[in-house]
Amino acid sequence: MNGVRIHHPRIIGFFTRALTHEYTAVQQYRTQSSLCTLWGMADWAEYFRNESREELDHAGILSQQLLLMGIAPTGAQLRPPRPGRDLREMLTHDQDLEFSAVQLYSEAQNFSERMRDIPSAEVFAHLRADEEGHMRSLAEMLERFH
């Protein structure tokens, strides 16, 4: 079996859901970057481009994990992006997106730990920590609008 471990189907499901989520985030951040470019907000366009790269890195981690399980990585249908009508709304939509990622990764980590799949739990914990960092940054940025 070339070192491929057997994984609980639900853990595989968490990885595929997470992959879809990360690609959805890439699409949203790229859309927001494009809007900021059109609005003449170059610094914000760069910020959203960087966020999309981070989410793409997460998708790479998830794809690699699926390949290690012997599964071809495929994302399901992406949710439509929520670009926002202004910068504040963009950041609010992004905060919602990151919150759903934290929830998904927390659930996935907890289930992986219960199944004693520690390598998967560690991947989900790492991704959750990254998304929690994004949430903190977004909260700080949104505070400036109040």
N, C-alpha and C positions, 0 to 999 in steps of 0.2 A: 504494500500500500504506500510505499515511498514516504513514510513518516507522517502521513495524513492521519490526524486524530478524528475520531467520531465525535460529533457535537450534537447536542440536543437540538431538535428542529426549531424550538423557540429561540434559541440563541442565534441560529442562522437567520431566523426571521428578524431579530433585532439588528443584525448586521445589514441586512438588505433594506430595512426601514431607515436605518441611519444613513446608508448610502443615498437613498432617495432624498432624505432631508438635507444632506450636505449639498447635493446638486441643486436642490431647490434654493438653498441659501446662495450658492454661486450665482444662479440666475437672477435672484433678487438684487444682490449687491452689484452685479454688472449692469443691470437695468438702472439702478440708482446712480451709478457712476456715469452712465451715458446721459442721464437727465441733468446731472450737475454740470457736465461738460456743455450741454446745450444752454444751460442757464448761466454760463460763464463763471462757475464756481470750481476753478481748477483744483484747489486744495481739497475740497470735499470729493471731487471726482477721484483724486488719487487715494484718498482715505477709503472710499468704497471699493476701488480696484484692489487695494491691499487686503481688505476684508475678504473679497472674493478669492484671492490667492490662498488665504489661510483656510477657507472652507474647502477649496480644491485640494489642499494638502490633507485635510481630514478625509476627504473622499478617497485619496490615494492610500491612506492608512487602512481604511475600511476595505477597499478593493484588495489590498495585499492580504488582509486577514481572511477574506473570502477565498482567495486563491490558495492560501495555506490549508484551508479546509477542503480543498478540492472542488470548489464551487466557482463557476464563472460569475463575476460580479455584474449584476444588472440592477439598474434602478427602475422602480415602477414609474408610473406617470407622475411628473412633477406637478406640484401645486403651482398655480399662477403666481407670478411675482406681485407684491404689493408695494409699488414704488413710492407712493405718497405724493401729495400735492405741494408740499414744501419740506424743508429740511427737518423741522420738528416732527412732522408726520412720518417721514422716512425713518427717523431714529426710533420712533414709537413702534412702527411695524417691525423694525429689526429687533427691538427688545422682545416683542412677542415671539418672533422666530427663534431667538436664542433661548427664551424661556422654554419653548416646546422641546428644544434640543436637550436642555438640562433635564427635563422630565424624562425624556426618552432614555438618555444615558444613565440616569439614576435607576430607572426601572431595569434596564439591561444589566447594569452592574450588579444590582441586588439579586436578580435571577441567576446570573452567572455564578455569583458567590454561593447561592443555595445549591446549585448543581455542581459545585466544586470545580468549576472551570475558571481557575485563577488567571490564566493568560488572557482570556476574553474579558474577565472582570477588570483586569489592569488596563486593557485598551479602552474600555468604556469609562473607567475612572479618569484616565488621561484626557480623553475628549471632553468629559463633563467639566473637568477643571478648566480647560481652555474656554469652553462656552460660558462658564461662570465668570471668567475674567472678562469676556466680551460683555456680559450683562452688566458688570460693575462699571466698565468704561462707558457703556451706553447710558446708564443711570447718571453718571457724572456729567455727561454731555447734555442730557435732558434737563438737569438741574439748572443749567445756564439759561434755559428758556423761561424759567419761572421768575 
